[in-house]
């Protein structure tokens, strides 16, 4: 199991390093862009949209 | 059935992107890195290179900084500064980077950033789509 987790970790880290090189930014910048900007923004937008939809649904009833 | 296929595709798409990027950029000669005392095969090399990021950046950091053990790139950290850097190191701490040699950092990272967070996002997306379609049906 540990070997599998390590393999997934290495494969994903290789993806972030390769993507950073393709875009032309540093590895740390790419990680920060994905995990500190894009994903949190997507999560917040999804949550807001969900709450708005639930509110609208209850308002109509 | 069609909707289920769309949801499965949405789930698979990011993983497919990871595989495509890695496999299209896989060098003819694979590199080896040292992970917790074990030599493992990797796509990127472990040594510091001036023009690109490598595993050295993962292990010691990178960007144009004053720290002596960092890889001295021409590239500079633009996004990972100030408040964003605080969140970034917070996430790494949460995943257990300070545990050092233990395996928990790798397993926590995989669990949180490869499984749980993407599943949460997928769940939210599916819930949003389903709610939207239900509302649309009622309006019609």
N, CA and C atoms of all chains as a GROMACS GRO file, in nm:
protein
  603
    1UNK      N    1   0.083  -0.122   0.000
    1UNK     CA    2   0.000   0.000   0.000
    1UNK      C    3   0.086   0.127   0.000
    2UNK      N    4   0.193   0.124   0.085
    2UNK     CA    5   0.283   0.239   0.093
    2UNK      C    6   0.350   0.265  -0.041
    3UNK      N    7   0.389   0.155  -0.108
    3UNK     CA    8   0.454   0.168  -0.240
    3UNK      C    9   0.360   0.232  -0.340
    4UNK      N   10   0.232   0.193  -0.335
    4UNK     CA   11   0.132   0.247  -0.427
    4UNK      C   12   0.113   0.396  -0.403
    5UNK      N   13   0.100   0.434  -0.275
    5UNK     CA   14   0.081   0.576  -0.239
    5UNK      C   15   0.203   0.657  -0.284
    6UNK      N   16   0.323   0.603  -0.258
    6UNK     CA   17   0.445   0.673  -0.300
    6UNK      C   18   0.451   0.688  -0.451
    7UNK      N   19   0.408   0.584  -0.525
    7UNK     CA   20   0.409   0.591  -0.672
    7UNK      C   21   0.312   0.698  -0.720
    8UNK      N   22   0.193   0.705  -0.660
    8UNK     CA   23   0.096   0.807  -0.698
    8UNK      C   24   0.152   0.945  -0.666
    9UNK      N   25   0.214   0.959  -0.549
    9UNK     CA   26   0.272   1.086  -0.507
    9UNK      C   27   0.380   1.131  -0.606
   10UNK      N   28   0.469   1.039  -0.645
   10UNK     CA   29   0.579   1.071  -0.737
   10UNK      C   30   0.522   1.110  -0.874
   11UNK      N   31   0.422   1.035  -0.919
   11UNK     CA   32   0.362   1.062  -1.051
   11UNK      C   33   0.296   1.201  -1.052
   12UNK      N   34   0.225   1.233  -0.946
   12UNK     CA   35   0.157   1.363  -0.938
   12UNK      C   36   0.257   1.478  -0.924
   13UNK      N   37   0.362   1.455  -0.846
   13UNK     CA   38   0.464   1.559  -0.831
   13UNK      C   39   0.537   1.580  -0.963
   14UNK      N   40   0.563   1.471  -1.035
   14UNK     CA   41   0.624   1.482  -1.168
   14UNK      C   42   0.534   1.566  -1.260
   15UNK      N   43   0.402   1.547  -1.246
   15UNK     CA   44   0.307   1.625  -1.326
   15UNK      C   45   0.320   1.774  -1.295
   16UNK      N   46   0.327   1.809  -1.167
   16UNK     CA   47   0.336   1.951  -1.131
   16UNK      C   48   0.469   2.012  -1.177
   17UNK      N   49   0.577   1.935  -1.166
   17UNK     CA   50   0.709   1.985  -1.210
   17UNK      C   51   0.707   2.006  -1.362
   18UNK      N   52   0.657   1.905  -1.435
   18UNK     CA   53   0.652   1.914  -1.581
   18UNK      C   54   0.561   2.029  -1.626
   19UNK      N   55   0.445   2.041  -1.563
   19UNK     CA   56   0.351   2.148  -1.600
   19UNK      C   57   0.412   2.286  -1.574
   20UNK      N   58   0.480   2.299  -1.460
   20UNK     CA   59   0.545   2.426  -1.427
   20UNK      C   60   0.647   2.462  -1.534
   21UNK      N   61   0.725   2.363  -1.578
   21UNK     CA   62   0.825   2.387  -1.683
   21UNK      C   63   0.758   2.422  -1.816
   22UNK      N   64   0.645   2.359  -1.846
   22UNK     CA   65   0.574   2.387  -1.972
   22UNK      C   66   0.518   2.529  -1.972
   23UNK      N   67   0.462   2.572  -1.861
   23UNK     CA   68   0.403   2.706  -1.851
   23UNK      C   69   0.512   2.813  -1.837
   24UNK      N   70   0.625   2.774  -1.778
   24UNK     CA   71   0.735   2.870  -1.763
   24UNK      C   72   0.735   2.939  -1.627
   25UNK      N   73   0.673   2.874  -1.527
   25UNK     CA   74   0.677   2.928  -1.391
   25UNK      C   75   0.749   2.828  -1.301
   26UNK      N   76   0.775   2.868  -1.177
   26UNK     CA   77   0.846   2.777  -1.087
   26UNK      C   78   0.749   2.670  -1.035
   27UNK      N   79   0.808   2.563  -0.983
   27UNK     CA   80   0.729   2.452  -0.926
   27UNK      C   81   0.643   2.502  -0.810
   28UNK      N   82   0.702   2.586  -0.726
   28UNK     CA   83   0.628   2.640  -0.611
   28UNK      C   84   0.512   2.728  -0.658
   29UNK      N   85   0.536   2.806  -0.764
   29UNK     CA   86   0.430   2.893  -0.818
   29UNK      C   87   0.315   2.810  -0.875
   30UNK      N   88   0.348   2.703  -0.945
   30UNK     CA   89   0.243   2.617  -1.004
   30UNK      C   90   0.158   2.554  -0.894
   31UNK      N   91   0.226   2.504  -0.791
   31UNK     CA   92   0.154   2.445  -0.678
   31UNK      C   93   0.063   2.547  -0.611
   32UNK      N   94   0.119   2.667  -0.590
   32UNK     CA   95   0.041   2.774  -0.525
   32UNK      C   96  -0.079   2.812  -0.612
   33UNK      N   97  -0.057   2.817  -0.743
   33UNK     CA   98  -0.165   2.853  -0.836
   33UNK      C   99  -0.280   2.752  -0.829
   34UNK      N  100  -0.244   2.624  -0.827
   34UNK     CA  101  -0.348   2.519  -0.824
   34UNK      C  102  -0.413   2.510  -0.685
   35UNK      N  103  -0.330   2.495  -0.581
   35UNK     CA  104  -0.383   2.461  -0.448
   35UNK      C  105  -0.423   2.581  -0.363
   36UNK      N  106  -0.371   2.700  -0.397
   36UNK     CA  107  -0.405   2.817  -0.313
   36UNK      C  108  -0.492   2.918  -0.387
   37UNK      N  109  -0.501   2.908  -0.519
   37UNK     CA  110  -0.582   3.006  -0.593
   37UNK      C  111  -0.699   2.938  -0.664
   38UNK      N  112  -0.669   2.850  -0.762
   38UNK     CA  113  -0.775   2.795  -0.848
   38UNK      C  114  -0.871   2.704  -0.770
   39UNK      N  115  -0.817   2.605  -0.699
   39UNK     CA  116  -0.905   2.510  -0.626
   39UNK      C  117  -0.989   2.577  -0.518
   40UNK      N  118  -0.929   2.660  -0.432
   40UNK     CA  119  -1.013   2.727  -0.331
   40UNK      C  120  -1.120   2.815  -0.395
   41UNK      N  121  -1.083   2.886  -0.505
   41UNK     CA  122  -1.181   2.970  -0.574
   41UNK      C  123  -1.296   2.886  -0.629
   42UNK      N  124  -1.260   2.774  -0.694
   42UNK     CA  125  -1.364   2.684  -0.750
   42UNK      C  126  -1.454   2.630  -0.639
   43UNK      N  127  -1.393   2.594  -0.525
   43UNK     CA  128  -1.471   2.540  -0.413
   43UNK      C  129  -1.567   2.647  -0.360
   44UNK      N  130  -1.518   2.769  -0.342
   44UNK     CA  131  -1.602   2.877  -0.288
   44UNK      C  132  -1.714   2.911  -0.386
   45UNK      N  133  -1.680   2.922  -0.516
   45UNK     CA  134  -1.782   2.954  -0.617
   45UNK      C  135  -1.889   2.844  -0.620
   46UNK      N  136  -1.845   2.717  -0.614
   46UNK     CA  137  -1.940   2.605  -0.615
   46UNK      C  138  -2.032   2.610  -0.493
   47UNK      N  139  -1.974   2.640  -0.377
   47UNK     CA  140  -2.054   2.647  -0.254
   47UNK      C  141  -2.155   2.761  -0.260
   48UNK      N  142  -2.111   2.878  -0.309
   48UNK     CA  143  -2.202   2.994  -0.320
   48UNK      C  144  -2.316   2.961  -0.417
   49UNK      N  145  -2.281   2.903  -0.533
   49UNK     CA  146  -2.383   2.866  -0.632
   49UNK      C  147  -2.483   2.768  -0.572
   50UNK      N  148  -2.431   2.673  -0.495
   50UNK     CA  149  -2.518   2.573  -0.432
   50UNK      C  150  -2.615   2.638  -0.334
   51UNK      N  151  -2.563   2.726  -0.248
   51UNK     CA  152  -2.648   2.794  -0.150
   51UNK      C  153  -2.753   2.883  -0.218
   52UNK      N  154  -2.712   2.951  -0.326
   52UNK     CA  155  -2.805   3.037  -0.400
   52UNK      C  156  -2.918   2.952  -0.459
   53UNK      N  157  -2.880   2.837  -0.515
   53UNK     CA  158  -2.980   2.749  -0.576
   53UNK      C  159  -3.076   2.693  -0.472
   54UNK      N  160  -3.022   2.655  -0.356
   54UNK     CA  161  -3.108   2.603  -0.248
   54UNK      C  162  -3.202   2.714  -0.200
   55UNK      N  163  -3.150   2.836  -0.189
   55UNK     CA  164  -3.231   2.951  -0.146
   55UNK      C  165  -3.344   2.977  -0.246
   56UNK      N  166  -3.310   2.977  -0.373
   56UNK     CA  167  -3.410   3.003  -0.477
   56UNK      C  168  -3.518   2.894  -0.479
   57UNK      N  169  -3.475   2.772  -0.455
   57UNK     CA  170  -3.568   2.659  -0.455
   57UNK      C  171  -3.668   2.673  -0.341
   58UNK      N  172  -3.620   2.707  -0.221
   58UNK     CA  173  -3.707   2.721  -0.105
   58UNK      C  174  -3.795   2.845  -0.116
   59UNK      N  175  -3.744   2.948  -0.183
   59UNK     CA  176  -3.818   3.073  -0.200
   59UNK      C  177  -3.943   3.048  -0.284
   60UNK      N  178  -3.927   2.964  -0.387
   60UNK     CA  179  -4.039   2.936  -0.479
   60UNK      C  180  -4.147   2.852  -0.413
   61UNK      N  181  -4.102   2.763  -0.324
   61UNK     CA  182  -4.199   2.675  -0.256
   61UNK      C  183  -4.276   2.759  -0.156
   62UNK      N  184  -2.870   0.758  -1.775
   62UNK     CA  185  -2.749   0.685  -1.816
   62UNK      C  186  -2.648   0.782  -1.880
   63UNK      N  187  -2.703   0.871  -1.966
   63UNK     CA  188  -2.617   0.966  -2.035
   63UNK      C  189  -2.552   1.062  -1.935
   64UNK      N  190  -2.634   1.102  -1.836
   64UNK     CA  191  -2.584   1.193  -1.734
   64UNK      C  192  -2.475   1.127  -1.649
   65UNK      N  193  -2.493   1.000  -1.619
   65UNK     CA  194  -2.395   0.926  -1.540
   65UNK      C  195  -2.261   0.920  -1.614
   66UNK      N  196  -2.270   0.899  -1.747
   66UNK     CA  197  -2.148   0.896  -1.829
   66UNK      C  198  -2.076   1.030  -1.826
   67UNK      N  199  -2.155   1.140  -1.829
   67UNK     CA  200  -2.096   1.274  -1.823
   67UNK      C  201  -2.026   1.294  -1.688
   68UNK      N  202  -2.090   1.250  -1.579
   68UNK     CA  203  -2.029   1.264  -1.446
   68UNK      C  204  -1.902   1.181  -1.434
   69UNK      N  205  -1.904   1.061  -1.489
   69UNK     CA  206  -1.783   0.976  -1.485
   69UNK      C  207  -1.670   1.042  -1.567
   70UNK      N  208  -1.707   1.099  -1.683
   70UNK     CA  209  -1.608   1.168  -1.766
   70UNK      C  210  -1.548   1.287  -1.691
   71UNK      N  211  -1.634   1.361  -1.620
   71UNK     CA  212  -1.586   1.476  -1.541
   71UNK      C  213  -1.489   1.430  -1.433
   72UNK      N  214  -1.515   1.313  -1.377
   72UNK     CA  215  -1.428   1.259  -1.272
   72UNK      C  216  -1.294   1.214  -1.330
   73UNK      N  217  -1.299   1.154  -1.447
   73UNK     CA  218  -1.178   1.098  -1.508
   73UNK      C  219  -1.090   1.205  -1.574
   74UNK      N  220  -1.154   1.311  -1.628
   74UNK     CA  221  -1.083   1.412  -1.708
   74UNK      C  222  -0.954   1.467  -1.643
   75UNK      N  223  -0.956   1.511  -1.515
   75UNK     CA  224  -0.832   1.564  -1.457
   75UNK      C  225  -0.721   1.460  -1.450
   76UNK      N  226  -0.758   1.334  -1.418
   76UNK     CA  227  -0.657   1.228  -1.410
   76UNK      C  228  -0.598   1.197  -1.547
   77UNK      N  229  -0.685   1.208  -1.648
   77UNK     CA  230  -0.642   1.186  -1.787
   77UNK      C  231  -0.542   1.295  -1.829
   78UNK      N  232  -0.570   1.418  -1.784
   78UNK     CA  233  -0.480   1.530  -1.813
   78UNK      C  234  -0.342   1.505  -1.752
   79UNK      N  235  -0.341   1.456  -1.627
   79UNK     CA  236  -0.214   1.426  -1.558
   79UNK      C  237  -0.136   1.321  -1.637
   80UNK      N  238  -0.204   1.215  -1.679
   80UNK     CA  239  -0.138   1.107  -1.753
   80UNK      C  240  -0.086   1.160  -1.887
   81UNK      N  241  -0.168   1.240  -1.958
   81UNK     CA  242  -0.127   1.293  -2.088
   81UNK      C  243  -0.002   1.380  -2.076
   82UNK      N  244  -0.004   1.474  -1.980
   82UNK     CA  245   0.110   1.565  -1.962
   82UNK      C  246   0.236   1.485  -1.929
   83UNK      N  247   0.224   1.390  -1.838
   83UNK     CA  248   0.341   1.311  -1.798
   83UNK      C  249   0.393   1.223  -1.911
   84UNK      N  250   0.302   1.154  -1.979
   84UNK     CA  251   0.347   1.059  -2.081
   84UNK      C  252   0.399   1.129  -2.207
   85UNK      N  253   0.342   1.245  -2.240
   85UNK     CA  254   0.391   1.319  -2.357
   85UNK      C  255   0.527   1.382  -2.332
   86UNK      N  256   0.560   1.403  -2.205
   86UNK     CA  257   0.689   1.465  -2.171
   86UNK      C  258   0.788   1.368  -2.108
   87UNK      N  259   0.757   1.241  -2.117
   87UNK     CA  260   0.844   1.138  -2.058
   87UNK      C  261   0.974   1.128  -2.139
   88UNK      N  262   1.090   1.146  -2.075
   88UNK     CA  263   1.217   1.137  -2.150
   88UNK      C  264   1.249   0.991  -2.186
   89UNK      N  265   1.336   0.974  -2.288
   89UNK     CA  266   1.371   0.838  -2.329
   89UNK      C  267   1.447   0.765  -2.218
   90UNK      N  268   1.528   0.841  -2.144
   90UNK     CA  269   1.600   0.781  -2.030
   90UNK      C  270   1.538   0.831  -1.901
   91UNK      N  271   1.481   0.738  -1.824
   91UNK     CA  272   1.416   0.779  -1.700
   91UNK      C  273   1.518   0.814  -1.593
   92UNK      N  274   1.478   0.899  -1.501
   92UNK     CA  275   1.567   0.941  -1.392
   92UNK      C  276   1.534   0.864  -1.265
   93UNK      N  277   1.622   0.874  -1.169
   93UNK     CA  278   1.593   0.814  -1.038
   93UNK      C  279   1.605   0.922  -0.931
   94UNK      N  280   1.516   0.912  -0.833
   94UNK     CA  281   1.522   1.005  -0.720
   94UNK      C  282   1.530   0.925  -0.591
   95UNK      N  283   1.573   0.993  -0.487
   95UNK     CA  284   1.583   0.928  -0.357
   95UNK      C  285   1.464   0.969  -0.272
   96UNK      N  286   1.373   0.875  -0.245
   96UNK     CA  287   1.256   0.905  -0.163
   96UNK      C  288   1.262   0.820  -0.037
   97UNK      N  289   1.289   0.884   0.074
   97UNK     CA  290   1.299   0.817   0.205
   97UNK      C  291   1.397   0.699   0.202
   98UNK      N  292   1.513   0.724   0.145
   98UNK     CA  293   1.618   0.622   0.144
   98UNK      C  294   1.606   0.519   0.033
   99UNK      N  295   1.497   0.527  -0.045
   99UNK     CA  296   1.479   0.431  -0.154
   99UNK      C  297   1.496   0.501  -0.288
  100UNK      N  298   1.560   0.432  -0.382
  100UNK     CA  299   1.574   0.488  -0.517
  100UNK      C  300   1.451   0.452  -0.598
  101UNK      N  301   1.383   0.553  -0.650
  101UNK     CA  302   1.263   0.527  -0.730
  101UNK      C  303   1.273   0.600  -0.864
  102UNK      N  304   1.202   0.546  -0.962
  102UNK     CA  305   1.206   0.602  -1.098
  102UNK      C  306   1.117   0.724  -1.106
  103UNK      N  307   1.166   0.829  -1.173
  103UNK     CA  308   1.085   0.950  -1.191
  103UNK      C  309   1.104   1.005  -1.332
  104UNK      N  310   1.016   1.097  -1.369
  104UNK     CA  311   1.024   1.158  -1.502
  104UNK      C  312   1.126   1.272  -1.502
  105UNK      N  313   1.124   1.350  -1.396
  105UNK     CA  314   1.216   1.464  -1.387
  105UNK      C  315   1.341   1.428  -1.308
  106UNK      N  316   1.455   1.490  -1.340
  106UNK     CA  317   1.579   1.458  -1.268
  106UNK      C  318   1.581   1.514  -1.127
  107UNK      N  319   1.676   1.468  -1.046
  107UNK     CA  320   1.682   1.512  -0.906
  107UNK      C  321   1.781   1.627  -0.885
  108UNK      N  322   1.867   1.653  -0.986
  108UNK     CA  323   1.969   1.758  -0.967
  108UNK      C  324   1.912   1.896  -0.999
  109UNK      N  325   1.975   1.998  -0.947
  109UNK     CA  326   1.931   2.136  -0.972
  109UNK      C  327   1.971   2.179  -1.113
  110UNK      N  328   1.878   2.237  -1.187
  110UNK     CA  329   1.907   2.286  -1.322
  110UNK      C  330   1.865   2.432  -1.330
  111UNK      N  331   1.946   2.511  -1.398
  111UNK     CA  332   1.921   2.656  -1.398
  111UNK      C  333   1.799   2.697  -1.480
  112UNK      N  334   1.773   2.624  -1.588
  112UNK     CA  335   1.668   2.668  -1.680
  112UNK      C  336   1.532   2.604  -1.654
  113UNK      N  337   1.524   2.504  -1.567
  113UNK     CA  338   1.396   2.438  -1.543
  113UNK      C  339   1.386   2.382  -1.400
  114UNK      N  340   1.261   2.355  -1.360
  114UNK     CA  341   1.242   2.299  -1.227
  114UNK      C  342   1.262   2.147  -1.230
  115UNK      N  343   1.315   2.095  -1.122
  115UNK     CA  344   1.338   1.950  -1.109
  115UNK      C  345   1.292   1.906  -0.970
  116UNK      N  346   1.324   1.781  -0.934
  116UNK     CA  347   1.289   1.731  -0.800
  116UNK      C  348   1.367   1.807  -0.692
  117UNK      N  349   1.477   1.870  -0.733
  117UNK     CA  350   1.554   1.950  -0.638
  117UNK      C  351   1.467   2.064  -0.584
  118UNK      N  352   1.383   2.121  -0.674
  118UNK     CA  353   1.291   2.229  -0.633
  118UNK      C  354   1.188   2.175  -0.534
  119UNK      N  355   1.146   2.051  -0.556
  119UNK     CA  356   1.050   1.989  -0.465
  119UNK      C  357   1.113   1.966  -0.327
  120UNK      N  358   1.239   1.922  -0.326
  120UNK     CA  359   1.304   1.888  -0.200
  120UNK      C  360   1.360   2.009  -0.126
  121UNK      N  361   1.411   2.108  -0.201
  121UNK     CA  362   1.480   2.220  -0.135
  121UNK      C  363   1.418   2.356  -0.164
  122UNK      N  364   1.316   2.359  -0.249
  122UNK     CA  365   1.257   2.488  -0.287
  122UNK      C  366   1.327   2.547  -0.408
  123UNK      N  367   1.266   2.649  -0.468
  123UNK     CA  368   1.328   2.711  -0.585
  123UNK      C  369   1.286   2.856  -0.595
  124UNK      N  370   1.320   2.919  -0.704
  124UNK     CA  371   1.289   3.061  -0.721
  124UNK      C  372   1.408   3.145  -0.680
  125UNK      N  373   1.400   3.273  -0.713
  125UNK     CA  374   1.513   3.362  -0.686
  125UNK      C  375   1.508   3.408  -0.540
  126UNK      N  376   1.569   3.334  -0.453
  126UNK     CA  377   1.570   3.372  -0.311
  126UNK      C  378   1.711   3.372  -0.257
  127UNK      N  379   1.726   3.419  -0.138
  127UNK     CA  380   1.859   3.432  -0.078
  127UNK      C  381   1.904   3.304  -0.009
  128UNK      N  382   1.812   3.210   0.011
  128UNK     CA  383   1.848   3.089   0.085
  128UNK      C  384   1.953   3.008   0.009
  129UNK      N  385   2.061   2.966   0.075
  129UNK     CA  386   2.173   2.903   0.004
  129UNK      C  387   2.142   2.764  -0.052
  130UNK      N  388   2.053   2.685   0.014
  130UNK     CA  389   2.030   2.548  -0.034
  130UNK      C  390   1.924   2.539  -0.142
  131UNK      N  391   1.865   2.654  -0.182
  131UNK     CA  392   1.763   2.651  -0.286
  131UNK      C  393   1.828   2.647  -0.424
  132UNK      N  394   1.752   2.598  -0.522
  132UNK     CA  395   1.804   2.594  -0.658
  132UNK      C  396   1.801   2.736  -0.716
  133UNK      N  397   1.916   2.790  -0.752
  133UNK     CA  398   1.918   2.930  -0.797
  133UNK      C  399   1.871   2.947  -0.942
  134UNK      N  400   1.741   2.955  -0.960
  134UNK     CA  401   1.682   2.971  -1.092
  134UNK      C  402   1.694   3.114  -1.141
  135UNK      N  403   1.675   3.128  -1.273
  135UNK     CA  404   1.653   3.263  -1.326
  135UNK      C  405   1.509   3.302  -1.296
  136UNK      N  406   1.422   3.197  -1.291
  136UNK     CA  407   1.280   3.220  -1.264
  136UNK      C  408   1.260   3.263  -1.119
  137UNK      N  409   1.157   3.341  -1.099
  137UNK     CA  410   1.131   3.396  -0.966
  137UNK      C  411   0.989   3.359  -0.924
  138UNK      N  412   0.968   3.334  -0.795
  138UNK     CA  413   0.832   3.309  -0.748
  138UNK      C  414   0.749   3.435  -0.759
  139UNK      N  415   0.638   3.427  -0.832
  139UNK     CA  416   0.551   3.543  -0.850
  139UNK      C  417   0.422   3.525  -0.770
  140UNK      N  418   0.366   3.402  -0.780
  140UNK     CA  419   0.238   3.376  -0.712
  140UNK      C  420   0.261   3.337  -0.567
  141UNK      N  421   0.362   3.254  -0.545
  141UNK     CA  422   0.386   3.201  -0.410
  141UNK      C  423   0.462   3.301  -0.324
  142UNK      N  424   0.397   3.415  -0.298
  142UNK     CA  425   0.457   3.516  -0.209
  142UNK      C  426   0.348   3.569  -0.116
  143UNK      N  427   0.387   3.630  -0.010
  143UNK     CA  428   0.295   3.696   0.083
  143UNK      C  429   0.187   3.604   0.137
  144UNK      N  430   0.061   3.647   0.120
  144UNK     CA  431  -0.054   3.575   0.176
  144UNK      C  432  -0.068   3.435   0.116
  145UNK      N  433  -0.046   3.425  -0.017
  145UNK     CA  434  -0.057   3.295  -0.086
  145UNK      C  435   0.048   3.199  -0.030
  146UNK      N  436   0.168   3.249  -0.004
  146UNK     CA  437   0.275   3.164   0.051
  146UNK      C  438   0.237   3.113   0.190
  147UNK      N  439   0.167   3.198   0.266
  147UNK     CA  440   0.122   3.156   0.400
  147UNK      C  441   0.026   3.038   0.389
  148UNK      N  442  -0.070   3.049   0.295
  148UNK     CA  443  -0.166   2.938   0.274
  148UNK      C  444  -0.090   2.815   0.224
  149UNK      N  445   0.003   2.837   0.130
  149UNK     CA  446   0.080   2.727   0.069
  149UNK      C  447   0.153   2.646   0.178
  150UNK      N  448   0.226   2.715   0.264
  150UNK     CA  449   0.301   2.645   0.369
  150UNK      C  450   0.207   2.587   0.473
  151UNK      N  451   0.090   2.652   0.489
  151UNK     CA  452  -0.012   2.599   0.579
  151UNK      C  453  -0.063   2.464   0.531
  152UNK      N  454  -0.088   2.454   0.400
  152UNK     CA  455  -0.134   2.326   0.343
  152UNK      C  456  -0.026   2.219   0.361
  153UNK      N  457   0.100   2.258   0.335
  153UNK     CA  458   0.210   2.160   0.350
  153UNK      C  459   0.222   2.114   0.495
  154UNK      N  460   0.207   2.207   0.588
  154UNK     CA  461   0.212   2.172   0.730
  154UNK      C  462   0.097   2.081   0.767
  155UNK      N  463  -0.021   2.112   0.713
  155UNK     CA  464  -0.140   2.031   0.739
  155UNK      C  465  -0.120   1.887   0.691
  156UNK      N  466  -0.051   1.874   0.578
  156UNK     CA  467  -0.024   1.740   0.524
  156UNK      C  468   0.090   1.669   0.597
  157UNK      N  469   0.156   1.740   0.688
  157UNK     CA  470   0.256   1.677   0.773
  157UNK      C  471   0.398   1.683   0.722
  158UNK      N  472   0.434   1.793   0.654
  158UNK     CA  473   0.571   1.804   0.599
  158UNK      C  474   0.675   1.808   0.712
  159UNK      N  475   0.634   1.859   0.828
  159UNK     CA  476   0.730   1.872   0.938
  159UNK      C  477   0.766   1.737   1.000
  160UNK      N  478   0.691   1.631   0.962
  160UNK     CA  479   0.723   1.498   1.015
  160UNK      C  480   0.852   1.440   0.957
  161UNK      N  481   0.906   1.507   0.855
  161UNK     CA  482   1.036   1.469   0.800
  161UNK      C  483   1.037   1.336   0.730
  162UNK      N  484   1.108   1.240   0.787
  162UNK     CA  485   1.133   1.114   0.719
  162UNK      C  486   1.011   1.021   0.714
  163UNK      N  487   0.908   1.048   0.792
  163UNK     CA  488   0.794   0.956   0.794
  163UNK      C  489   0.718   0.960   0.662
  164UNK      N  490   0.637   0.859   0.643
  164UNK     CA  491   0.566   0.845   0.516
  164UNK      C  492   0.434   0.923   0.516
  165UNK      N  493   0.401   0.984   0.630
  165UNK     CA  494   0.268   1.044   0.643
  165UNK      C  495   0.246   1.161   0.547
  166UNK      N  496   0.351   1.236   0.515
  166UNK     CA  497   0.334   1.350   0.426
  166UNK      C  498   0.284   1.306   0.288
  167UNK      N  499   0.347   1.200   0.235
  167UNK     CA  500   0.307   1.150   0.103
  167UNK      C  501   0.163   1.099   0.106
  168UNK      N  502   0.131   1.018   0.208
  168UNK     CA  503  -0.004   0.961   0.213
  168UNK      C  504  -0.110   1.068   0.239
  169UNK      N  505  -0.077   1.166   0.325
  169UNK     CA  506  -0.171   1.276   0.351
  169UNK      C  507  -0.193   1.359   0.226
  170UNK      N  508  -0.084   1.386   0.152
  170UNK     CA  509  -0.095   1.466   0.030
  170UNK      C  510  -0.184   1.396  -0.072
  171UNK      N  511  -0.160   1.265  -0.089
  171UNK     CA  512  -0.240   1.188  -0.186
  171UNK      C  513  -0.386   1.186  -0.140
  172UNK      N  514  -0.407   1.160  -0.012
  172UNK     CA  515  -0.544   1.152   0.041
  172UNK      C  516  -0.617   1.286   0.026
  173UNK      N  517  -0.552   1.395   0.066
  173UNK     CA  518  -0.620   1.525   0.065
  173UNK      C  519  -0.628   1.589  -0.073
  174UNK      N  520  -0.518   1.586  -0.147
  174UNK     CA  521  -0.512   1.663  -0.272
  174UNK      C  522  -0.543   1.582  -0.398
  175UNK      N  523  -0.538   1.449  -0.387
  175UNK     CA  524  -0.568   1.367  -0.506
  175UNK      C  525  -0.705   1.300  -0.493
  176UNK      N  526  -0.747   1.272  -0.369
  176UNK     CA  527  -0.874   1.200  -0.352
  176UNK      C  528  -0.984   1.289  -0.293
  177UNK      N  529  -0.964   1.338  -0.170
  177UNK     CA  530  -1.074   1.406  -0.100
  177UNK      C  531  -1.118   1.538  -0.163
  178UNK      N  532  -1.022   1.628  -0.189
  178UNK     CA  533  -1.060   1.760  -0.244
  178UNK      C  534  -1.122   1.748  -0.384
  179UNK      N  535  -1.062   1.670  -0.476
  179UNK     CA  536  -1.128   1.652  -0.606
  179UNK      C  537  -1.267   1.590  -0.594
  180UNK      N  538  -1.283   1.495  -0.499
  180UNK     CA  539  -1.416   1.434  -0.479
  180UNK      C  540  -1.516   1.537  -0.428
  181UNK      N  541  -1.471   1.624  -0.338
  181UNK     CA  542  -1.558   1.730  -0.287
  181UNK      C  543  -1.603   1.821  -0.400
  182UNK      N  544  -1.507   1.860  -0.484
  182UNK     CA  545  -1.539   1.948  -0.598
  182UNK      C  546  -1.635   1.880  -0.695
  183UNK      N  547  -1.611   1.752  -0.720
  183UNK     CA  548  -1.700   1.677  -0.810
  183UNK      C  549  -1.840   1.668  -0.750
  184UNK      N  550  -1.845   1.639  -0.621
  184UNK     CA  551  -1.974   1.630  -0.552
  184UNK      C  552  -2.051   1.761  -0.561
  185UNK      N  553  -1.980   1.871  -0.536
  185UNK     CA  554  -2.045   2.004  -0.544
  185UNK      C  555  -2.095   2.031  -0.685
  186UNK      N  556  -2.014   1.995  -0.784
  186UNK     CA  557  -2.052   2.018  -0.924
  186UNK      C  558  -2.176   1.936  -0.960
  187UNK      N  559  -2.177   1.809  -0.922
  187UNK     CA  560  -2.293   1.723  -0.952
  187UNK      C  561  -2.418   1.774  -0.880
  188UNK      N  562  -2.402   1.812  -0.754
  188UNK     CA  563  -2.515   1.865  -0.676
  188UNK      C  564  -2.571   1.991  -0.742
  189UNK      N  565  -2.481   2.078  -0.788
  189UNK     CA  566  -2.522   2.203  -0.855
  189UNK      C  567  -2.599   2.173  -0.983
  190UNK      N  568  -2.546   2.081  -1.064
  190UNK     CA  569  -2.610   2.047  -1.191
  190UNK      C  570  -2.748   1.987  -1.166
  191UNK      N  571  -2.755   1.894  -1.069
  191UNK     CA  572  -2.883   1.828  -1.038
  191UNK      C  573  -2.987   1.928  -0.989
  192UNK      N  574  -2.944   2.018  -0.901
  192UNK     CA  575  -3.037   2.120  -0.849
  192UNK      C  576  -3.085   2.212  -0.961
  193UNK      N  577  -2.992   2.250  -1.049
  193UNK     CA  578  -3.026   2.337  -1.161
  193UNK      C  579  -3.128   2.270  -1.252
  194UNK      N  580  -3.106   2.142  -1.282
  194UNK     CA  581  -3.198   2.069  -1.370
  194UNK      C  582  -3.335   2.051  -1.305
  195UNK      N  583  -3.337   2.026  -1.174
  195UNK     CA  584  -3.466   2.011  -1.102
  195UNK      C  585  -3.544   2.143  -1.107
  196UNK      N  586  -3.473   2.253  -1.082
  196UNK     CA  587  -3.537   2.386  -1.085
  196UNK      C  588  -3.590   2.416  -1.224
  197UNK      N  589  -3.509   2.381  -1.324
  197UNK     CA  590  -3.548   2.408  -1.464
  197UNK      C  591  -3.674   2.328  -1.500
  198UNK      N  592  -3.680   2.204  -1.455
  198UNK     CA  593  -3.795   2.118  -1.482
  198UNK      C  594  -3.921   2.176  -1.419
  199UNK      N  595  -3.907   2.224  -1.296
  199UNK     CA  596  -4.021   2.282  -1.224
  199UNK      C  597  -4.070   2.408  -1.292
  200UNK      N  598  -3.976   2.489  -1.342
  200UNK     CA  599  -4.012   2.614  -1.411
  200UNK      C  600  -4.088   2.586  -1.540
  201UNK      N  601  -4.045   2.478  -1.609
  201UNK     CA  602  -4.112   2.442  -1.736
  201UNK      C  603  -4.253   2.389  -1.707
   0.00000   0.00000   0.00000
